[in-house]
Amino acid sequence: SIVPVKIVGVLGLIDEGETDWKLIGIDIRDKLASQINDIDDVDKQLPGLLEATRRWFKYYKVPTGKPPNKFALDGKYANREYAQRVINETRKYWEKLASGETKVEEKVCSIANTTLKNAGTITKEDADKIVEANEKHQKEPVKLDASVHQVSYVQDQ
C-alpha cells in the first residue's frame, strides 16, 4: 500500500561501502504528525526512538557475521531540509536511469516499464510475458531456515 508521509530527516548509513540513505518520516494521519515537522521534533515527542533506530541500523547485520555498519555525517541525523536535498538528488539519478540516459546491463537492471514514454516502454502484454517467463515467479516459496527465528543480542564493546 502507499502511505502518505511527511519526511522529517535522514540518516546516512554506509552499507558495505555504499551510502544508503534512510529517510525518517511520519504517516500524515498519525496523531503526532502535526507536532513532528523536523528531526528534532522526533526526540521531543518520541524520546529514545532515534537512538534505538540508529543502534538497530548499526548492528542488524552482526548476527550474520558481518561487522557493525558505519554512518555518514558522524552518525548524526540530518534535518528535513537536508533530507529533501537527498530526495531531489537521488530522484535525478532515478530519472536518468528510467529514461535510458544512464546505461546499465540488462542483467543488472531493466528499465522496461508500461507507464513512461521512453526507450524502455513496453506493452502490458509484453510485461505479463516477462513476468510469466521469469522462473523466480514459478517456484514454490522457499522454506525458511530456522535461524531466521533466532533472537540475537549484541553487546557494545
KELUM-979626 format. One line per field, with one value per atom (N, C-alpha, C): residue in three letters; x, y, z; atom name. Coordinates in steps of 0.05 Angstrom, whole numbers. Layout:
N
aa	(Ala,...)
xx	(X,...)
yy	(Y,...)
zz	(Z,...)
at	(CA,...)
END
This chain:
157
aa	(Ser,Ser,Ser,Ile,Ile,Ile,Val,Val,Val,Pro,Pro,Pro,Val,Val,Val,Lys,Lys,Lys,Ile,Ile,Ile,Val,Val,Val,Gly,Gly,Gly,Val,Val,Val,Leu,Leu,Leu,Gly,Gly,Gly,Leu,Leu,Leu,Ile,Ile,Ile,Asp,Asp,Asp,Glu,Glu,Glu,Gly,Gly,Gly,Glu,Glu,Glu,Thr,Thr,Thr,Asp,Asp,Asp,Trp,Trp,Trp,Lys,Lys,Lys,Leu,Leu,Leu,Ile,Ile,Ile,Gly,Gly,Gly,Ile,Ile,Ile,Asp,Asp,Asp,Ile,Ile,Ile,Arg,Arg,Arg,Asp,Asp,Asp,Lys,Lys,Lys,Leu,Leu,Leu,Ala,Ala,Ala,Ser,Ser,Ser,Gln,Gln,Gln,Ile,Ile,Ile,Asn,Asn,Asn,Asp,Asp,Asp,Ile,Ile,Ile,Asp,Asp,Asp,Asp,Asp,Asp,Val,Val,Val,Asp,Asp,Asp,Lys,Lys,Lys,Gln,Gln,Gln,Leu,Leu,Leu,Pro,Pro,Pro,Gly,Gly,Gly,Leu,Leu,Leu,Leu,Leu,Leu,Glu,Glu,Glu,Ala,Ala,Ala,Thr,Thr,Thr,Arg,Arg,Arg,Arg,Arg,Arg,Trp,Trp,Trp,Phe,Phe,Phe,Lys,Lys,Lys,Tyr,Tyr,Tyr,Tyr,Tyr,Tyr,Lys,Lys,Lys,Val,Val,Val,Pro,Pro,Pro,Thr,Thr,Thr,Gly,Gly,Gly,Lys,Lys,Lys,Pro,Pro,Pro,Pro,Pro,Pro,Asn,Asn,Asn,Lys,Lys,Lys,Phe,Phe,Phe,Ala,Ala,Ala,Leu,Leu,Leu,Asp,Asp,Asp,Gly,Gly,Gly,Lys,Lys,Lys,Tyr,Tyr,Tyr,Ala,Ala,Ala,Asn,Asn,Asn,Arg,Arg,Arg,Glu,Glu,Glu,Tyr,Tyr,Tyr,Ala,Ala,Ala,Gln,Gln,Gln,Arg,Arg,Arg,Val,Val,Val,Ile,Ile,Ile,Asn,Asn,Asn,Glu,Glu,Glu,Thr,Thr,Thr,Arg,Arg,Arg,Lys,Lys,Lys,Tyr,Tyr,Tyr,Trp,Trp,Trp,Glu,Glu,Glu,Lys,Lys,Lys,Leu,Leu,Leu,Ala,Ala,Ala,Ser,Ser,Ser,Gly,Gly,Gly,Glu,Glu,Glu,Thr,Thr,Thr,Lys,Lys,Lys,Val,Val,Val,Glu,Glu,Glu,Glu,Glu,Glu,Lys,Lys,Lys,Val,Val,Val,Cys,Cys,Cys,Ser,Ser,Ser,Ile,Ile,Ile,Ala,Ala,Ala,Asn,Asn,Asn,Thr,Thr,Thr,Thr,Thr,Thr,Leu,Leu,Leu,Lys,Lys,Lys,Asn,Asn,Asn,Ala,Ala,Ala,Gly,Gly,Gly,Thr,Thr,Thr,Ile,Ile,Ile,Thr,Thr,Thr,Lys,Lys,Lys,Glu,Glu,Glu,Asp,Asp,Asp,Ala,Ala,Ala,Asp,Asp,Asp,Lys,Lys,Lys,Ile,Ile,Ile,Val,Val,Val,Glu,Glu,Glu,Ala,Ala,Ala,Asn,Asn,Asn,Glu,Glu,Glu,Lys,Lys,Lys,His,His,His,Gln,Gln,Gln,Lys,Lys,Lys,Glu,Glu,Glu,Pro,Pro,Pro,Val,Val,Val,Lys,Lys,Lys,Leu,Leu,Leu,Asp,Asp,Asp,Ala,Ala,Ala,Ser,Ser,Ser,Val,Val,Val,His,His,His,Gln,Gln,Gln,Val,Val,Val,Ser,Ser,Ser,Tyr,Tyr,Tyr,Val,Val,Val,Gln,Gln,Gln,Asp,Asp,Asp,Gln,Gln,Gln)
xx	(17,0,18,6,20,11,31,25,35,18,27,43,68,85,96,104,119,147,166,195,205,218,228,258,271,300,311,337,350,375,380,404,421,446,464,478,472,484,505,528,548,546,532,526,543,562,581,595,603,618,602,576,560,541,535,517,489,475,447,431,417,402,377,372,348,331,309,291,275,272,256,230,208,183,161,139,115,91,74,48,33,24,10,-16,-26,-51,-45,-19,-12,-20,-28,-37,-14,11,34,44,32,42,43,24,23,45,55,76,104,106,133,137,153,158,187,205,233,245,270,282,284,288,290,263,241,215,211,224,221,231,254,265,247,235,218,192,181,156,159,181,186,215,220,248,259,284,298,293,273,267,290,301,322,347,354,378,374,351,345,346,336,337,365,381,410,424,419,432,423,398,388,403,405,418,448,460,489,493,476,481,464,446,427,440,464,477,497,503,523,516,491,485,491,493,500,530,546,575,588,572,583,590,608,615,593,594,574,576,554,553,565,574,584,564,567,548,562,547,555,549,559,552,558,579,586,563,545,523,501,502,481,458,434,411,412,405,403,374,370,343,327,302,283,294,306,317,339,357,378,365,346,332,319,308,295,316,340,361,370,371,378,357,332,310,312,316,318,341,364,388,384,374,370,348,328,308,320,339,352,366,379,393,372,349,329,318,313,302,321,348,367,367,364,363,337,314,289,286,299,297,316,334,354,379,380,404,428,423,444,443,464,464,472,457,463,459,473,469,441,428,400,400,421,421,423,433,436,410,398,374,359,334,317,302,300,284,257,251,225,203,183,161,136,113,89,77,90,78,93,119,135,136,140,142,171,186,215,224,250,262,255,249,242,213,196,167,160,144,134,104,91,62,57,33,25,27,20,21,50,69,97,107,98,106,95,71,60,76,84,101,127,139,165,162,141,136,131,114,107,132,150,173,195,193,214,210,230,227,225,235,233,203,186,157,143,157,144,150,169,178,159,160,146,161,147,161,183,205,228,222,230,226,246,236,253,272,297,316,308,312,304,319,342,358,344,324,310,294,288,272,290,316,335,337,336,340,369,380,408,410,429,434,462,465,491,498,521,530,552,549,570,596,618,645,659)
yy	(-24,0,25,46,72,88,96,111,139,159,187,195,203,210,238,249,274,267,274,268,289,280,299,298,279,277,253,249,227,218,192,180,168,175,164,139,116,91,85,75,65,35,24,-5,-18,-34,-48,-29,-6,14,34,31,50,65,90,106,96,92,82,100,119,139,126,131,121,146,149,172,167,188,187,203,190,203,194,208,201,201,181,180,206,219,244,241,217,212,206,203,198,221,215,236,255,247,264,280,275,287,318,329,359,370,353,361,354,337,328,339,360,373,372,366,364,343,335,313,318,343,349,344,347,342,313,295,266,260,270,266,278,301,314,298,288,273,243,232,203,199,206,204,176,175,149,134,142,128,130,154,158,143,143,129,99,88,60,52,70,65,65,84,85,59,51,27,2,1,-22,-23,0,1,-5,1,-5,-35,-49,-77,-98,-90,-110,-132,-128,-149,-165,-157,-171,-201,-208,-236,-254,-242,-258,-259,-249,-250,-225,-205,-181,-161,-142,-123,-102,-87,-65,-45,-34,-14,12,28,55,75,100,121,144,157,183,204,228,251,246,230,223,210,197,183,201,226,245,244,248,251,279,281,307,316,342,353,350,360,357,369,393,406,389,378,361,336,324,301,307,331,339,341,351,352,324,306,278,266,271,261,273,299,312,301,298,288,259,242,214,211,229,228,234,252,258,233,218,194,174,171,153,161,187,196,190,193,186,156,140,111,104,113,106,115,138,148,134,119,105,121,146,162,149,137,122,93,84,57,36,15,-8,-34,-54,-80,-91,-103,-113,-133,-149,-168,-155,-130,-116,-101,-89,-72,-69,-73,-69,-43,-28,-3,-7,-33,-38,-28,-15,-4,-2,1,5,32,50,76,100,98,121,119,141,142,146,124,126,100,97,73,47,48,24,17,32,27,2,-15,-39,-41,-59,-62,-78,-76,-92,-122,-129,-157,-167,-151,-159,-160,-142,-143,-168,-176,-201,-225,-225,-248,-249,-226,-226,-238,-229,-239,-269,-278,-307,-324,-313,-328,-328,-311,-309,-332,-350,-374,-367,-344,-337,-336,-330,-327,-354,-375,-400,-420,-414,-433,-432,-454,-455,-436,-426,-409,-424,-411,-423,-428,-451,-457,-440,-427,-410,-427,-419,-432,-425,-444,-440,-416,-409,-387,-360,-358,-332,-326,-346,-343,-339,-340,-337,-308,-303,-276,-272,-250,-244,-220,-221,-198,-189,-163,-152,-133,-138,-121,-102,-76,-57,-65,-60,-67,-43)
zz	(0,0,0,-8,-9,16,32,56,53,55,53,78,74,97,94,117,118,125,108,113,132,154,174,178,165,168,153,157,143,159,157,170,147,146,125,135,124,131,110,118,99,100,80,79,58,68,51,31,42,27,11,10,-5,13,6,21,17,39,38,56,44,59,70,96,110,116,102,106,132,147,171,166,169,163,182,180,197,179,183,169,174,153,157,173,175,191,220,227,255,273,297,315,322,319,325,301,277,253,254,267,268,287,304,324,315,295,285,257,255,229,221,239,233,252,247,261,291,300,328,343,328,340,346,332,338,366,373,400,422,415,435,440,418,420,426,417,420,430,455,465,463,453,450,424,408,383,363,360,340,348,374,383,379,386,382,353,335,307,296,305,296,305,330,341,324,317,301,274,261,235,238,260,265,267,281,288,273,256,246,229,219,203,219,244,260,265,270,274,251,227,203,198,217,215,203,196,185,207,201,222,225,247,251,228,220,199,209,190,196,185,194,186,173,155,144,164,160,177,207,213,240,256,241,254,263,256,264,243,253,235,223,198,185,184,183,185,159,160,137,112,114,90,77,93,82,69,82,71,44,42,16,-6,1,-19,-28,-9,-15,-34,-28,-45,-73,-75,-101,-117,-104,-118,-128,-110,-118,-139,-139,-159,-187,-188,-213,-224,-206,-215,-225,-211,-220,-247,-251,-277,-300,-295,-316,-321,-300,-304,-319,-310,-322,-350,-357,-385,-404,-393,-410,-414,-403,-405,-391,-368,-354,-365,-376,-388,-367,-366,-348,-364,-355,-368,-360,-380,-376,-352,-349,-327,-299,-299,-274,-267,-287,-281,-308,-307,-331,-328,-349,-348,-362,-368,-381,-363,-375,-360,-378,-366,-381,-379,-364,-360,-371,-372,-382,-413,-425,-454,-461,-462,-468,-480,-483,-496,-482,-456,-441,-441,-454,-453,-468,-455,-468,-462,-477,-473,-448,-437,-414,-421,-445,-453,-452,-462,-461,-432,-416,-387,-374,-380,-369,-378,-403,-413,-399,-394,-379,-351,-338,-310,-311,-329,-331,-338,-354,-362,-341,-322,-301,-282,-281,-265,-235,-226,-198,-189,-208,-201,-204,-213,-217,-195,-178,-158,-133,-119,-93,-74,-54,-34,-21,-16,-3,26,36,64,80,101,117,135,136,154,182,200,228,241,229,241,239,221,219,243,259,283,308,304,326,334,360,370,377,369,375,394,411,429,424,417,411,434,446,468,459,466,459,471,457,468,477)
at	(N,CA,C,N,CA,C,N,CA,C,N,CA,C,N,CA,C,N,CA,C,N,CA,C,N,CA,C,N,CA,C,N,CA,C,N,CA,C,N,CA,C,N,CA,C,N,CA,C,N,CA,C,N,CA,C,N,CA,C,N,CA,C,N,CA,C,N,CA,C,N,CA,C,N,CA,C,N,CA,C,N,CA,C,N,CA,C,N,CA,C,N,CA,C,N,CA,C,N,CA,C,N,CA,C,N,CA,C,N,CA,C,N,CA,C,N,CA,C,N,CA,C,N,CA,C,N,CA,C,N,CA,C,N,CA,C,N,CA,C,N,CA,C,N,CA,C,N,CA,C,N,CA,C,N,CA,C,N,CA,C,N,CA,C,N,CA,C,N,CA,C,N,CA,C,N,CA,C,N,CA,C,N,CA,C,N,CA,C,N,CA,C,N,CA,C,N,CA,C,N,CA,C,N,CA,C,N,CA,C,N,CA,C,N,CA,C,N,CA,C,N,CA,C,N,CA,C,N,CA,C,N,CA,C,N,CA,C,N,CA,C,N,CA,C,N,CA,C,N,CA,C,N,CA,C,N,CA,C,N,CA,C,N,CA,C,N,CA,C,N,CA,C,N,CA,C,N,CA,C,N,CA,C,N,CA,C,N,CA,C,N,CA,C,N,CA,C,N,CA,C,N,CA,C,N,CA,C,N,CA,C,N,CA,C,N,CA,C,N,CA,C,N,CA,C,N,CA,C,N,CA,C,N,CA,C,N,CA,C,N,CA,C,N,CA,C,N,CA,C,N,CA,C,N,CA,C,N,CA,C,N,CA,C,N,CA,C,N,CA,C,N,CA,C,N,CA,C,N,CA,C,N,CA,C,N,CA,C,N,CA,C,N,CA,C,N,CA,C,N,CA,C,N,CA,C,N,CA,C,N,CA,C,N,CA,C,N,CA,C,N,CA,C,N,CA,C,N,CA,C,N,CA,C,N,CA,C,N,CA,C,N,CA,C,N,CA,C,N,CA,C,N,CA,C,N,CA,C,N,CA,C,N,CA,C,N,CA,C,N,CA,C,N,CA,C,N,CA,C,N,CA,C,N,CA,C,N,CA,C,N,CA,C,N,CA,C,N,CA,C,N,CA,C,N,CA,C,N,CA,C,N,CA,C,N,CA,C,N,CA,C,N,CA,C,N,CA,C,N,CA,C,N,CA,C,N,CA,C,N,CA,C,N,CA,C,N,CA,C)
END
